[in-house]
């Protein structure tokens, strides 16, 4: 099974857009991607990448497999 690696904020948002999530609603240090009534917070810190643990949490929240996320 391929491993999940840290990604930039923009890369995470681009992947979520491919799963039909709308462009983020502004938050304090997080952007909130939404799809119908589901909201997924994505941290936006310019000095670091989104960690693999946060990405795994996002994958769990949007109900996709790790393989789907990596191959997207």
C-alpha positions, 0 to 999 in steps of 0.5 A: 500500500502506498504511503501518504505524504505531507502536501501543500495546502493548495495540493490538498484543496485541489484533491478535494475539488476533484471529489466535488468539494467547493472552494473554501470558506475563510476561517482563522487559520483554516479554510473550510471546504464544503460539499452540501452540508459536510464541512472539512477544515484544512489548515492553512499555514504558509510555513509548513505542509499539511501533515500526513496525520491531518491528511489521514483525518481528512480522508476519513472525514470524506469517506474515501480510501487511501488508494483513491486519495493517492491515485487522484 
